[in-house]
Amino acid sequence: MFGPINVQHAIEIIIILLISIDFHELAHAMVADRLHDPTPRRMGELSLNPFVHMDQIGVMLLLLTSISPLGFTYGRTHVTPANLKFGPQRGNALVAVAGPLTNLLLAVIIAIPLRLYLAGTITLSGNVGDFLFLALELNLLLFVLNLLPIPPLDGFSVLGGFLSARQMYSLAPIQQWGPVILLLLFVLNPYVPILGDIISPAMNAIAQVLIT
């Protein structure tokens, strides 16, 4: 039986993820643009409009999962790796890493008032404090999760920046089945907590550094 839906929590998740994923995808687009790929500019993705970076399925997924503790969705940025300066692998690695690093930067900014609050320097209302803690958690989740070297996550493209073309070619089957592998890891996580054993400790360690 489903419990009551926390509407306020769902709205907070939608707001935070729309903003966080928007900045994440804008970072991809800006770095690709600076590396001489005209694709994001041509597609109108050098924009802070979050719906430029999400398709209809992504929006529906966000709305449907906003009633869960953390929510889930994805964004998109169109990049043509062959156009990138430094080559398709190293150039694409730079584009890829920009997204998670932007979420880490957002987490650092969010942590500033939280650190002052925990130190007793400033006062925050309960609602504001809860919102900031949720925003910190979601941005750390986006940072850590996206750096996992599993396609289509950014971490796989980052890994590609350190590999030769032959090595990347040998990983083609993983690219094909990557989304299925990732989905299975999420589905099996309650029983075989591979993701939980990696993501949660990393998030907690970073949060500890940021707010204490």
Summary of the structure (lengths in Angstrom):
residues: 212
radius of gyration: 18.1
end to end distance: 38.9
largest distance: 56.0
contacts: 632
relative contact order: 0.12
helix: 70%
strand: 0%
